Amino acid sequence: MGVSTHGWLLTWIEQVGMGWALLKVTGIPWVERQALASRGEDYRAYQRTTNVLFPWFPKTR
């Protein structure tokens, strides 16, 4: 829908910026630090086997 409007490039830039902020700045890093502080080694074991953003796909080693 955004491609058919004027300024469609801004629509893409905003989405990339929001994804970057979620993955690298505000969302996931903060939650991971909090979970490690409160749950400790149990959560670290969970991190080794589970993806950060989509937890239903197991990590491959």
VENWO-V114897 format. One record per helix or strand. SS is the DSSP state (H for helix, E for strand). FROM is the first residue (numbers start at 1). TO is the last residue. Records with the same first field share a line. If there is no record, write none. Layout:
# VENWO-V114897
SS->FROM-TO + FROM-TO
This chain:
# VENWO-V114897
H->2-4 + 8-25 + 28-39 + 41-49
E->50-50 + 58-58
